[in-house]
């Protein structure tokens, strides 16, 4: 059962941002600190990746564990309107797959960094930035940075 009424919940959920989220900002600061430069939210690319490294032809998504269904402890499902949420989450996962495949088909390398690797106990954005930096210098096509 929800702790707030329907109108309040709708207002709260409408405020959830898609860009410049806390985890994304932490990673961007760490990447910049180690000398990596990038573009943000390139709408010309499938899925409008959060961070784009044109020099390396690499795109990076910072996925929220709740919205993109990582499977960690943050991957909860609301107890009300369960069918709606299942459908919403399934659509998010399908869209993520399509966007990654489209990027790879266009010759882009793709990284997915999960929110839990950047926030919470044991999270180290600087370590994640080093992993991304190492991946950029290789020929690896895809990397998923797991949680701690």
Order of alpha helices (4+ residues) and beta strands (2+ residues): alpha-alpha-beta-beta-beta-alpha-alpha-beta-alpha-beta
